[in-house]
Protein backbone atom coordinates (compact mmCIF):
# COMPACT_ATOMS: atom_id res chain seq x y z
CA UNK A 1 0.00 0.00 0.00
CA UNK A 2 1.42 3.35 -1.02
CA UNK A 3 1.10 5.31 2.17
CA UNK A 4 3.82 7.58 3.49
CA UNK A 5 2.28 7.40 6.94
CA UNK A 6 1.28 3.75 6.84
CA UNK A 7 0.69 2.15 10.20
CA UNK A 8 0.06 -1.45 11.13
CA UNK A 9 -1.48 -2.81 14.29
CA UNK A 10 -0.66 -6.36 15.23
CA UNK A 11 -2.85 -8.08 17.78
CA UNK A 12 -1.24 -11.21 19.16
CA UNK A 13 -1.93 -13.79 21.83
CA UNK A 14 1.78 -14.45 22.09
CA UNK A 15 4.97 -12.55 21.32
CA UNK A 16 5.89 -15.20 18.78
CA UNK A 17 3.92 -15.78 15.61
CA UNK A 18 3.48 -12.09 14.80
CA UNK A 19 4.11 -12.54 11.09
CA UNK A 20 1.62 -13.71 8.53
CA UNK A 21 -1.82 -12.31 7.88
CA UNK A 22 -4.47 -14.79 8.87
CA UNK A 23 -7.51 -14.64 11.08
CA UNK A 24 -6.70 -18.13 12.37
CA UNK A 25 -3.06 -17.42 13.12
CA UNK A 26 -1.61 -16.24 16.40
CA UNK A 27 -1.59 -12.67 15.10
CA UNK A 28 -4.13 -10.55 13.29
CA UNK A 29 -2.83 -7.61 11.28
CA UNK A 30 -4.74 -4.35 10.93
CA UNK A 31 -3.32 -1.82 8.44
CA UNK A 32 -4.16 1.79 7.77
CA UNK A 33 -2.56 5.15 8.28
CA UNK A 34 -2.60 8.67 9.57
CA UNK A 35 -2.73 10.24 6.12
CA UNK A 36 -1.50 9.47 2.63
CA UNK A 37 0.40 12.42 1.21
CA UNK A 38 -0.45 15.32 3.48
CA UNK A 39 -2.42 16.20 6.61
CA UNK A 40 -5.55 17.10 4.67
CA UNK A 41 -5.54 14.27 2.13
CA UNK A 42 -6.91 11.63 4.47
CA UNK A 43 -6.54 7.92 3.75
CA UNK A 44 -7.06 8.12 -0.01
CA UNK A 45 -4.51 5.39 -0.73
CA UNK A 46 -6.65 2.93 1.22
CA UNK A 47 -9.56 3.70 -1.12
CA UNK A 48 -7.62 2.36 -4.10
CA UNK A 49 -8.51 -1.31 -4.16
CA UNK A 50 -5.38 -2.49 -5.98
CA UNK A 51 -3.23 -1.16 -3.15
CA UNK A 52 -4.62 -3.74 -0.74
CA UNK A 53 -6.04 -6.58 -2.84
CA UNK A 54 -3.48 -9.13 -1.67
CA UNK A 55 -3.53 -7.91 1.91
CA UNK A 56 -7.32 -8.21 2.12
CA UNK A 57 -7.38 -11.58 0.38
CA UNK A 58 -5.11 -12.92 3.14
CA UNK A 59 -7.46 -11.71 5.88
CA UNK A 60 -5.90 -8.33 6.67
CA UNK A 61 -8.12 -5.92 8.54
CA UNK A 62 -8.40 -2.14 8.87
CA UNK A 63 -6.64 0.21 11.26
CA UNK A 64 -7.91 3.78 11.49
CA UNK A 65 -6.04 6.71 12.98
CA UNK A 66 -8.30 9.61 13.83
CA UNK A 67 -6.16 12.09 11.86
CA UNK A 68 -6.36 10.10 8.67
CA UNK A 69 -10.02 9.13 8.99
CA UNK A 70 -11.34 12.58 9.90
CA UNK A 71 -9.56 14.14 6.92
CA UNK A 72 -10.77 11.51 4.44
CA UNK A 73 -13.55 12.44 2.03
CA UNK A 74 -16.98 10.88 2.41
CA UNK A 75 -16.46 9.09 -0.90
CA UNK A 76 -13.17 7.57 0.25
CA UNK A 77 -14.68 6.51 3.57
CA UNK A 78 -17.54 4.76 1.78
CA UNK A 79 -15.12 2.96 -0.52
CA UNK A 80 -12.83 1.90 2.32
CA UNK A 81 -15.82 0.64 4.28
CA UNK A 82 -16.84 -1.51 1.30
CA UNK A 83 -13.47 -3.26 1.47
CA UNK A 84 -13.63 -4.12 5.18
CA UNK A 85 -16.72 -5.62 6.80
CA UNK A 86 -15.05 -6.46 10.12
CA UNK A 87 -14.96 -3.81 12.82
CA UNK A 88 -11.70 -1.83 12.59
CA UNK A 89 -9.25 -0.73 15.26
CA UNK A 90 -9.45 3.02 15.90
CA UNK A 91 -6.70 5.14 17.45
CA UNK A 92 -7.80 8.28 19.28
CA UNK A 93 -6.64 10.64 21.99
CA UNK A 94 -7.99 11.02 25.52
CA UNK A 95 -9.02 14.51 24.47
CA UNK A 96 -11.15 16.56 26.84
CA UNK A 97 -12.09 13.68 29.13
CA UNK A 98 -13.23 10.07 29.49
CA UNK A 99 -16.12 10.31 27.01
CA UNK A 100 -14.23 12.17 24.29
CA UNK A 101 -13.03 9.10 22.34
CA UNK A 102 -16.49 7.51 22.42
CA UNK A 103 -18.03 10.71 21.06
CA UNK A 104 -15.43 10.68 18.30
CA UNK A 105 -16.36 7.11 17.35
CA UNK A 106 -20.06 8.00 17.36
CA UNK A 107 -19.48 10.91 15.02
CA UNK A 108 -16.89 9.53 12.63
CA UNK A 109 -17.02 5.71 12.72
CA UNK A 110 -20.55 4.52 13.61
CA UNK A 111 -21.99 5.96 10.36
CA UNK A 112 -19.79 3.46 8.50
CA UNK A 113 -19.51 0.55 10.94
CA UNK A 114 -22.71 0.41 12.96
CA UNK A 115 -21.18 -2.25 15.22
CA UNK A 116 -18.49 0.20 16.31
CA UNK A 117 -14.81 -0.67 16.51
CA UNK A 118 -13.13 -3.81 17.75
CA UNK A 119 -10.60 -1.90 19.84
CA UNK A 120 -10.13 1.79 20.49
CA UNK A 121 -6.48 2.48 21.24
CA UNK A 122 -6.26 5.66 23.27
CA UNK A 123 -3.24 7.88 23.83
CA UNK A 124 -3.08 9.50 27.25
CA UNK A 125 -4.58 6.71 29.38
CA UNK A 126 -1.40 5.75 31.21
CA UNK A 127 -2.18 7.69 34.38
CA UNK A 128 -5.92 8.21 34.05
CA UNK A 129 -7.68 7.39 37.31
CA UNK A 130 -9.72 4.22 37.72
CA UNK A 131 -12.86 6.35 38.10
CA UNK A 132 -12.28 8.01 34.74
CA UNK A 133 -11.29 4.72 33.12
CA UNK A 134 -14.56 3.20 34.33
CA UNK A 135 -16.40 6.19 32.89
CA UNK A 136 -14.63 5.68 29.58
CA UNK A 137 -15.57 2.00 29.48
CA UNK A 138 -19.21 2.91 30.16
CA UNK A 139 -19.15 5.45 27.35
CA UNK A 140 -17.73 2.82 24.99
CA UNK A 141 -20.60 0.35 25.35
CA UNK A 142 -21.86 -0.36 21.83
CA UNK A 143 -18.92 1.55 20.35
CA UNK A 144 -15.77 -0.43 21.22
CA UNK A 145 -15.32 -3.96 22.52
CA UNK A 146 -11.94 -3.12 24.04
CA UNK A 147 -10.01 0.00 25.00
CA UNK A 148 -6.22 -0.08 24.93
CA UNK A 149 -3.94 2.41 26.66
CA UNK A 150 -1.10 3.21 24.25
CA UNK A 151 2.28 3.45 25.91
CA UNK A 152 5.95 2.99 25.15
CA UNK A 153 8.68 4.73 27.18
CA UNK A 154 9.70 6.98 24.29
CA UNK A 155 10.75 9.80 26.61
CA UNK A 156 13.25 7.68 28.53
CA UNK A 157 10.91 6.60 31.35
CA UNK A 158 12.35 3.09 31.19
CA UNK A 159 15.65 4.16 32.77
CA UNK A 160 14.16 5.00 36.18
CA UNK A 161 11.09 2.78 36.13
CA UNK A 162 11.08 -0.57 34.32
CA UNK A 163 7.70 -2.05 33.42
CA UNK A 164 7.68 -4.08 36.64
CA UNK A 165 7.85 -0.87 38.71
CA UNK A 166 4.85 0.27 40.76
CA UNK A 167 5.06 3.46 38.67
CA UNK A 168 3.01 1.65 36.02
CA UNK A 169 0.36 0.18 38.30
CA UNK A 170 -2.34 2.49 36.95
CA UNK A 171 -1.45 1.71 33.36
CA UNK A 172 -1.73 -2.01 34.13
CA UNK A 173 -5.04 -1.44 35.95
CA UNK A 174 -6.45 0.49 33.01
CA UNK A 175 -5.28 -2.20 30.60
CA UNK A 176 -7.12 -4.84 32.61
CA UNK A 177 -10.24 -2.69 32.66
CA UNK A 178 -9.99 -2.05 28.93
CA UNK A 179 -8.91 -5.64 28.18
CA UNK A 180 -6.05 -4.46 25.95
CA UNK A 181 -2.62 -2.80 26.01
CA UNK A 182 -0.87 -1.25 23.03
CA UNK A 183 2.78 -0.37 22.51
CA UNK A 184 3.99 2.12 19.91
CA UNK A 185 7.60 1.22 19.19
CA UNK A 186 8.19 0.98 15.42
CA UNK A 187 11.05 -1.37 14.49
CA UNK A 188 13.42 1.29 13.15
CA UNK A 189 13.11 3.12 16.50
CA UNK A 190 12.93 0.06 18.73
CA UNK A 191 16.20 -1.43 17.48
CA UNK A 192 18.02 1.89 17.76
CA UNK A 193 17.26 2.17 21.47
CA UNK A 194 19.10 0.93 24.54
CA UNK A 195 18.63 -2.58 25.86
CA UNK A 196 16.56 -1.18 28.74
CA UNK A 197 14.04 0.36 26.36
CA UNK A 198 13.66 -2.82 24.38
CA UNK A 199 13.28 -4.84 27.57
CA UNK A 200 10.52 -2.49 28.77
CA UNK A 201 8.48 -2.89 25.59
CA UNK A 202 8.98 -6.66 25.53
CA UNK A 203 7.89 -6.80 29.18
CA UNK A 204 4.70 -4.88 28.38
CA UNK A 205 3.80 -7.38 25.69
CA UNK A 206 4.71 -10.35 27.86
CA UNK A 207 2.68 -9.00 30.77
CA UNK A 208 -0.41 -8.48 28.61
CA UNK A 209 -0.10 -11.96 27.13
CA UNK A 210 0.06 -13.37 30.65
CA UNK A 211 -3.27 -11.86 31.71
CA UNK A 212 -6.55 -13.73 31.48
CA UNK A 213 -8.16 -11.32 29.01
CA UNK A 214 -5.81 -8.53 27.91
CA UNK A 215 -4.90 -8.35 24.23
CA UNK A 216 -1.37 -7.20 23.44
CA UNK A 217 -1.29 -4.85 20.47
CA UNK A 218 1.80 -3.54 18.72
CA UNK A 219 1.71 -0.43 16.52
CA UNK A 220 4.44 -0.40 13.89
CA UNK A 221 5.09 1.81 10.90
CA UNK A 222 7.89 2.55 8.42
CA UNK A 223 10.63 5.01 9.18
CA UNK A 224 11.72 7.28 6.36
CA UNK A 225 10.30 5.21 3.52
CA UNK A 226 6.82 4.28 2.35
CA UNK A 227 7.38 0.63 3.15
CA UNK A 228 9.11 -1.60 5.70
CA UNK A 229 11.70 -2.98 3.34
CA UNK A 230 14.03 -0.07 2.60
CA UNK A 231 14.34 1.38 6.13
Secondary structure, 3 states (H helix, E strand, C coil): CCCCCEEEEEEECCCCCCCCCCCCCCEEEEEEECCCCCCCCCCHHHHCHHHCHHHHHCCCEEEEEHHHHHCCCHHHHHHHHHHCCCCCEEEEECCCCCCHHHHHHHHHCCCCCCCCEEEEEEECCCCCCHHHHHHHHHHCCCCEEEEEEECCCCCCHHHCCCCCCHHHHHHHHHHHHHCEEEEECCHHHHCCCCHHHHHHHHHHHHHHHCCCCCEEEEEEECCCCCCCCCC
